[in-house]
């Protein structure tokens, strides 16, 4: 069935996301039969102690904890309203922080029973002054992470180590079992004047990650938003990782990563040809 497994809502404070009902109606008109609403879960309480860099990265990263109940209420109402037209799944795109595994486990214990889909992602890495965002802007990633760690490939290694750690983490029974956009560290690769390809060490690390994904029976977000990023212009993950995952039999779920009405269904035809 034609399914979009990664979308956002007006509860997301970055971008200009229209009312979710409009997005769902657009998805129906495009022939989608399943639609997963996966809003950015609230960041852990206390994250501000480790947050560094541009404050906007943090204030716009996720929905507020105070919005969670309203989020479920609205999405459940939409699920019922459009039940005859489309299957709507409700969940979170959950950020992994090794420093806040306990908080995250407690959050999922409280709200996870209300979800039936979800994505586990890494958007932040250790950098200058604390945790830094890796996909907010080229400048933030370069100065806060790449320069701090010493090279693009060292940042790449840090990212994949974090993704692997997120896979291994015990976050309880409601932990999402699909990893989001696992080549996000490459988002600004075209803007760097240093090597951004994968070192042999990092290729081996990706292979280890994929092997563990297969063993744990996780799936991967095949995210088309990357096609439309000026510094990247590929899917997340890119061709060689996708090919290796297919060889291993790892399932993919198409994700538009919709943050606006114009994004609904983006790249779907491209990705079917690509596969």
Buried (B, 14 or more C-beta within 10 A) or exposed (E): EBBBBBBBBBBBBBEEBBEBBBBBBBBBEEEBEBBBBBBBBBBBEEBEEBBBBBEBBBEBBBBEBEBBEEBBEBBEEBBEEBEEBBBBBBBBBBBBBEBBBEBBBBBBEEBBEBBEBBBBBBBBBBBEEBBBBBBBBBEBBBBBBBBBBEBBBBBBBBBBBBBBEBBEBEBBEBBBBBBBBBBBBBBBBBBBEEEBEBBEEBBEBBEEBBEBBBEEEBBBBBBBBBBEBEBBEBBBBBEEBBEBBEEEEBBBBBBBBBBBBEBBBBBBEEBEEBE
